[in-house]
Each structure stands twice: as structure tokens, then as C-alpha cells.
Amino acid sequence: MNVLVINAGSSSLKFQLLDVDTREVYAKGNCERIGIDGSFVGYESIAVEGKQKIEAPLPTHKDAMQYVIEIINATGKDFIGIGHRVVQGGWYFPESKVVTDETLGWVREVAPLAPLHNYAEADAIQVCRELFPDKGNVVVADTSFHYNIPEKAWRYALPRDVVDKLHIRKYGAHGTSHRYIWRAAKEFLGDDMHKLVSCHLGSGASLSAIQDGKDMDTTMGLTPLDGLIMGTRCGTIDPATVCYLVREGGYTIDEVDTMMNKQSGLLALSGISSDSRDIEDGAAKGDANCQMAFDMFYYRTSQLIMEMAQAMHGFDTMAFSAGIGENSDVMRLGVAKELEWMGVKIDEEANKVRSDEVRCISAPDSKIKVLVVPTNEEYMIALDVAELLG
């Protein structure tokens, strides 16, 4: 059963055609710099050998989808429907839903909570409905997995009338990834795992407390700015910092928003890059700012791992995933060492192994099992499409 998965950003469009039964991927790629000079389509397909690149103007997502159609058609594979990753589902998507005029309107209605993502995702959904009128579409929201966490975890201590009117609460993000991490870790460990701290660590980063498949808490909040230090996001800070910057610094709200989302995090701490690989190189060469960026990342991540553990009154497993979590043995070791006091131990040789498979990197005498789980959000999205349309 084949499914086309679309992940649209403000200036990009990722796609993947896969079989949910065999997990075989027939085509995948990314349309980059949509609406910007220098746009191109990079892809891999069973129809051609090696990685391909098409340099072409892509004024809109609809233009990008025309190339996706050509690439998909060249595989000779049909598909049952299209799954769309939507960053913010708001109060309308506690689970994945089939696209109708009404549900598409909901994606746009909650877009102020994720304006860089939801508007582009809604446009991409509309384009797919026009280009594939005989195919069903499904919204798979990143926030859905977190929507039913306990009220004590999602509610903010603000006046109830304000909260209710503006739908203010913890929504979280990366829910599709955290769902996959739980599923893959459970397949790997079986009955040895019940309480997992899932660590999605990339340029965007969040943790999730998952007890027997149910999400109990997560680190991102109303928006993806809350929680961990990230590539360019500051993570959790005193909320009065915003007021102080406006009153005393003379910054506008939009300038503060840009500062905290795009100019902070590892980029600000290191002074050189938001990419952990560049910071790792800098720290190895003795750059004190790069080393401080890492030290703060280890410290903050370990703090919030314990916060997630509290949501489950303990944990037996932690799993690293996403760009940093899957690829940086230095980061994994640094976080684990912060948790040595409570029995987390990593096998340093196993930690250095690179693989696309789920693997255990904890030492035999570690009180907590430590895994590396390569995430696969596209597969989880495809499963939802197969369930709703298949």
C-alpha cells in the first residue's frame, strides 16, 4: 500500500513515496528555495541511478508540486492518498484527520500559532487537492500526540478567561517523531521498556515523556520556542525578558520574536554557527564559546530529561534521535555524563558506532537503557494515511 507524504515549509517542500507494508521508499526529495532565487529540486528515485538535481525556478509550491508529480509518475507506482505533516494542529486535531474544506480551514485558523509553517502547509494541501482530485488527503499534526497529556502538564497558570478565549496551553511539537521513537524502541526492547524519555535533538529539539505508549508531558509549549536550547532558539527563559527587552532595550515585539527564534540558541552561544558539527569542531580546537555552548546544551537537556522522568515518576529508557541525537556521539556522551549521578552509563565504544538501525549504547551496568533510534516521521504519517484511507 503506497502513500505519498508531503512536508511543506515556508520555502521548501519535502516529499516521499513509500510502501507502508514493506517500508520501501520509491522516491524522496526536497524542493528548496521556493519563491527565492536559486531554487532547485533534489531527489532520489527507483527510476534513476544516484542523487539527482534539477535547477529550475519555483515561484510557488504549486510549481514545485509539478516536479514532484513528474518524479512520482516516473516510478510507475500509484498511491492511495497523500499525508501532510502539519506543525500546529491547535485544538482541532487531537488525532489525524481526512482533509475536507472544513479541516483545511482549521489548519489556516490555528496558523497564528505557527505562521511560518501552517500557511505554507495549507497551501500545499490545497495544491494537492487540485492536482490529485481523485486522491484523499490526510492532516497529520505534530501536536496531536501531545494533545491529551494530563491537564496539570498542559495548563498554564494564567487567568482562565484569557486561556479559554485564546486557546493558550502547551501544544508541543515533534509529536510524529516521538510516536515513531516509542514504536521503534518498543519493537527493540519489548516488555523491558515501559517509561521512555524520547529525545528528539536536532536544530529544533524537544523531549517527550511516554509511559506505555501514552504521552505524559513534553518540553515545547504554546510554540516550539519553549524548552531545550536549540540551533537558533533560546528555549526556556524568564518570560519577563520579553518585557524587559521591549521596555529597556527599545526592541519591538517582532524584533524580540526574531531574536529568540532565529538569532539565539547554539548560534548565539557559540558565536559561529547553529550547526552542532561546526561547534564540535570549534570546541575541539579550544574555542571557549563553543565549549560553553555544548556545556549549556548538556546541562539543560539533562535537566529536562529529569523533568520528563518526574512526569512518569521514573524512567527505564532514554532514546536519542534526530540530526544531533542520531549523529553526534559527542553530544550523546555529554548528556549522559550529566546523568551519571543517577546511574546512566554509556558504552563509549558502542556510542561511536554509526548505523541506520536502532541500537543500544548503554553500558551493561547502566540503570537506564540508552538507545539511538533513527526517526522516521514519513513512515508514521503514511501509517495514518493507510488507516484513514486504506
Secondary structure in CASP SS format (residue, H / E / C, confidence):
PFRMAT SS
TARGET T0000
AUTHOR 0000-0000-0000
METHOD secondary structure of the structure
MODEL  1
M C 1.00
N E 1.00
V E 1.00
L E 1.00
V E 1.00
I E 1.00
N E 1.00
A E 1.00
G C 1.00
S C 1.00
S C 1.00
S C 1.00
L E 1.00
K E 1.00
F E 1.00
Q E 1.00
L E 1.00
L E 1.00
D E 1.00
V C 1.00
D C 1.00
T C 1.00
R C 1.00
E C 1.00
V E 1.00
Y E 1.00
A E 1.00
K E 1.00
G E 1.00
N E 1.00
C E 1.00
E E 1.00
R C 1.00
I C 1.00
G C 1.00
I C 1.00
D C 1.00
G C 1.00
S C 1.00
F E 1.00
V E 1.00
G E 1.00
Y E 1.00
E E 1.00
S E 1.00
I C 1.00
A C 1.00
V C 1.00
E C 1.00
G C 1.00
K C 1.00
Q E 1.00
K E 1.00
I E 1.00
E E 1.00
A C 1.00
P C 1.00
L C 1.00
P C 1.00
T C 1.00
H H 1.00
K H 1.00
D H 1.00
A H 1.00
M H 1.00
Q H 1.00
Y H 1.00
V H 1.00
I H 1.00
E H 1.00
I H 1.00
I H 1.00
N H 1.00
A H 1.00
T H 1.00
G C 1.00
K C 1.00
D C 1.00
F C 1.00
I C 1.00
G E 1.00
I E 1.00
G E 1.00
H E 1.00
R E 1.00
V E 1.00
V C 1.00
Q C 1.00
G C 1.00
G C 1.00
W C 1.00
Y C 1.00
F C 1.00
P C 1.00
E C 1.00
S C 1.00
K E 1.00
V E 1.00
V C 1.00
T C 1.00
D H 1.00
E H 1.00
T H 1.00
L H 1.00
G H 1.00
W H 1.00
V H 1.00
R H 1.00
E H 1.00
V C 1.00
A H 1.00
P H 1.00
L H 1.00
A C 1.00
P H 1.00
L H 1.00
H H 1.00
N H 1.00
Y H 1.00
A H 1.00
E H 1.00
A H 1.00
D H 1.00
A H 1.00
I H 1.00
Q H 1.00
V H 1.00
C H 1.00
R H 1.00
E H 1.00
L H 1.00
F C 1.00
P C 1.00
D C 1.00
K C 1.00
G E 1.00
N E 1.00
V E 1.00
V E 1.00
V E 1.00
A E 1.00
D C 1.00
T C 1.00
S H 1.00
F H 1.00
H H 1.00
Y C 1.00
N C 1.00
I C 1.00
P C 1.00
E H 1.00
K H 1.00
A H 1.00
W H 1.00
R C 1.00
Y C 1.00
A C 1.00
L C 1.00
P C 1.00
R H 1.00
D H 1.00
V H 1.00
V H 1.00
D H 1.00
K H 1.00
L H 1.00
H C 1.00
I C 1.00
R C 1.00
K C 1.00
Y C 1.00
G C 1.00
A C 1.00
H C 1.00
G H 1.00
T H 1.00
S H 1.00
H H 1.00
R H 1.00
Y H 1.00
I H 1.00
W H 1.00
R H 1.00
A H 1.00
A H 1.00
K H 1.00
E H 1.00
F H 1.00
L H 1.00
G H 1.00
D H 1.00
D H 1.00
M C 1.00
H C 1.00
K E 1.00
L E 1.00
V E 1.00
S E 1.00
C E 1.00
H E 1.00
L E 1.00
G C 1.00
S C 1.00
G C 1.00
A E 1.00
S E 1.00
L E 1.00
S E 1.00
A E 1.00
I E 1.00
Q E 1.00
D C 1.00
G C 1.00
K E 1.00
D E 1.00
M E 1.00
D E 1.00
T E 1.00
T C 1.00
M C 1.00
G C 1.00
L C 1.00
T C 1.00
P C 1.00
L C 1.00
D C 1.00
G C 1.00
L C 1.00
I C 1.00
M C 1.00
G C 1.00
T C 1.00
R C 1.00
C C 1.00
G C 1.00
T C 1.00
I C 1.00
D C 1.00
P C 1.00
A H 1.00
T H 1.00
V H 1.00
C H 1.00
Y H 1.00
L H 1.00
V H 1.00
R H 1.00
E C 1.00
G C 1.00
G C 1.00
Y C 1.00
T C 1.00
I H 1.00
D H 1.00
E H 1.00
V H 1.00
D H 1.00
T H 1.00
M H 1.00
M H 1.00
N H 1.00
K H 1.00
Q C 1.00
S C 1.00
G H 1.00
L H 1.00
L H 1.00
A H 1.00
L H 1.00
S H 1.00
G C 1.00
I C 1.00
S C 1.00
S C 1.00
D C 1.00
S H 1.00
R H 1.00
D H 1.00
I H 1.00
E H 1.00
D H 1.00
G H 1.00
A H 1.00
A H 1.00
K C 1.00
G C 1.00
D C 1.00
A H 1.00
N H 1.00
C H 1.00
Q H 1.00
M H 1.00
A H 1.00
F H 1.00
D H 1.00
M H 1.00
F H 1.00
Y H 1.00
Y H 1.00
R H 1.00
T H 1.00
S H 1.00
Q H 1.00
L H 1.00
I H 1.00
M H 1.00
E H 1.00
M H 1.00
A H 1.00
Q H 1.00
A H 1.00
M H 1.00
H C 1.00
G C 1.00
F C 1.00
D C 1.00
T E 1.00
M E 1.00
A E 1.00
F E 1.00
S E 1.00
A H 1.00
G H 1.00
I H 1.00
G H 1.00
E H 1.00
N H 1.00
S C 1.00
D H 1.00
V H 1.00
M H 1.00
R H 1.00
L H 1.00
G H 1.00
V H 1.00
A H 1.00
K H 1.00
E H 1.00
L C 1.00
E H 1.00
W H 1.00
M H 1.00
G C 1.00
V C 1.00
K C 1.00
I E 1.00
D C 1.00
E H 1.00
E H 1.00
A H 1.00
N H 1.00
K C 1.00
V C 1.00
R C 1.00
S C 1.00
D C 1.00
E C 1.00
V C 1.00
R E 1.00
C E 1.00
I C 1.00
S E 1.00
A C 1.00
P C 1.00
D C 1.00
S C 1.00
K C 1.00
I C 1.00
K E 1.00
V E 1.00
L E 1.00
V E 1.00
V C 1.00
P C 1.00
T C 1.00
N C 1.00
E H 1.00
E H 1.00
Y H 1.00
M H 1.00
I H 1.00
A H 1.00
L H 1.00
D H 1.00
V H 1.00
A H 1.00
E H 1.00
L H 1.00
L H 1.00
G C 1.00
END
